[in-house]
Every structure is written in structure tokens, then in C-alpha cells.
Amino acid sequence: MFTQYEHLVDRMMTLEPFSGLCGYDIGVVGPSVRSQLACLHPVSVGEAPLFHLSWAGGGHLAMDGEWDSSTDRLFRQVLGSVDWDSGPIRLDMGGAEFVDHRSLLILEEFAARNGSAVELVNVAGSMRRLLTFLEPDVSRLIVAN
């Protein structure tokens, strides 16, 4: 619930001119929710997560950091907060330092479950090659030119 709220408010902040400050009692929300909330912001204070999945300008998502086997569970939880009802998701991969094949399959799984597609932009050459190896299993992940 907290993560869905944060995700929607962060999206609104990219579309409307306002700013906000997040504050949660970690004793109430717990460490799992804290980790998810930290991943949903482009910048986090304290123990930094390995990746961020946050709204960027124009109402598009941006990813930075690393997606690997150590982040699979957290990545699934964070993806559950994404507003898939808004149609195809555009995901800027320009800040991605490392993405393994499992993470791309998880992203594909969420897109399929929600009957949507994910348009990937600013995709590095190594990730393009990885996506080629994973075809046709990642047919909902579309690399934009």
C-alpha cells in the first residue's frame, strides 16, 4: 500500500509542479517496505538500494543501478507498485549499470501478467545482445531506436 502510494505520487510529481518530502516510521512500516520505498525514489538517504525504479520527466520510468540475482525478490515487490493501467510503460535504461537475464524475464513476466508491453529506451549494446539471446521469451520488452 505505501509503495503504490509513493509510486503514484512520484509519477504525479513528474506531470504537475509540486514537491514533497517523504517520511515514514521505519518501526511501523518495517525493513521490507523501507527497501521498496528506497527503490522507488531516484535518490535515497541511508542504506542505498542496488537499483532505483522511479518516474522521470514526461511520465516515464527510469532505472538505474544493478538488477541481478540478489535483487530478484525486491525487484518483484517494486514492480508490483507500478501503475500498469496506464498502458505501455516506457523505461529509460540509461542509468542501468548491470542487468542479468533473470531480471529481464521478471520484467517480461510482469508485462505479460498486466497485458502490456515495456518500451526500453537508452539500452546499452550488451543489454541489446542479451535481449536477442532471450528472444522470443521477452517479446513484450521492446527496444526503441
N, C-alpha and C positions, 0 to 999 in steps of 0.2 A: 504494500500500500504506500509506504513512504517513498519507495523508489519510483513508482508510477507517478506520484505527485511531482517529485523532483524532475523527472523526465519531461512531463508536460509543461511545468513552469519554465524549465530551461529552454524548451522549444519556443514558448511564447516570448521569452526574452530576446530571441533572435528575430522575432517578427514585429514586436512592439517596443517602443522606447521606455524601458523601465529597468531598474536594477533591484537586486535583493541580496539578502545575506542569510545564509543557511546556518542554523544552529540546532543541534539535537543532543539530548541527554543520552550519551553512549550507554549508561547504565540501564536505560529504558529500551532503546532500540536494539542493543546487543552488537557484538562484533561482526556478525554476518551482514546485517543491514548496513553497518558503518562501512564495510568494504564495498558493498554495492553502491552506496551513495558516493563514495570517493571516486569510483569508476565512472559515474555519470556526470562528473564535472571536468571541464578542461584543465583545471588546476585544483590540487588538493593539498591541504596542510597536514603535517604529521607524517605518519607512515604512508608513503605513496604507493598506490597500486601499480602493477606492472603495465596496465593499459588504462586508457580513458576512452569511453564511447559517449560523446557529447554532441549537442547541437551546435552547428556552426552557422555562419551567415546564410541567409536565404532559406532557412528551414531545412537544411541538410545535415545529416550526421557526419561526424568526423571521428576517425580512430587514430590514436597514437599509442606508442609503446609496443609491447610484445604480447602476442597471443600464442601460447604453447600449452603443453600438457598440464603444466602447473596452474593454468588459469581456466581450464575447461569448465569446472563447476561454477566458478564465479561468472564466467562469460555467459553460460546458460541462464543464470539468475538475472544478469543485467539485461540480456536480450528479452527476457520476459517483461521488462518495463517499457520496451519500445512500442510506440504507437503505430501498430501495423495497419490500423484502419485508414490511415491517410494515403493508402495506395503504395505504389512502388517507392522504396526507400533509396535515396541517393547517399552513398557512403564514400567520403573522401578518405583515401588510404595514404595520403601524402605523409602522414606522421608515423606510419607503421614501420617499426624497426625490424620486426620479425613476426611472421605468421606461419604456423605449421598447417599441415593438411587437415588435421582433426578440427581445427578452428574454422576452416573454410567449410568443412562438412557440417559443422554445428550451425553456421550461418545459413547454409543451404537448407538444413532441416527446419529452421525457424521460418524461413521464407516460404517453404512448401506448406508448412502447417498453417500459415496465415494466408495462403493463396496469393502470394505476392512475389515480387522479384526485388533483387537488390542490385542497383546500378553502382558499380565500383568505379571511382574516378581517381586519378593520380596513382595508378597502380605501377609499382616498380617492375622491372623486367623479370626478376627472379620469381615474383608472385605470378606474373603472367604465365611463365613456364609451368609453375606448379598447377595453375588452373587448367592448363592444357592437358597435363597428365591426369587430372581428376575428371575430365570430361568422359561421359555425359552426366556423371554424378552431381555436378554442380551447375546444372542447366539454368537455375534461377539466379545465378550470380553472373551478371552481365558486365563485361568490361567496356567502359566508354572510351572512345578515342581521345 
